[in-house]
Amino acid sequence: MNLKELVASLRRDADELEQLDRMLSGLGQAKSSGTARKAGRRGVLSAKARAAISKAQKERWAKVRAAKSGKKG
């Protein structure tokens, strides 16, 4: 292999590496769908929804406490 062939081969390899680098760097930049949440953001709940969640959680804890007190007696 002479010097010209070696340089041509290295340039082809460099072009392939640059193309691969562009493809790989584009993977992390994919557009997210409109329904996907962004990291660190929270949705806003209505007062009615918060109340329903609170009520359900209180009922769950009441069952846990009832089960504990039932086992002791």
Protein Blocks (a to p, Z undefined) as FASTA:
>chain_A
ZZklmmmmmmmmmmmmmmmmmmmmmmmmcccdfkbccehiacdddfklmmmmmmmmmmmm
mmmmmmmmmmmZZ
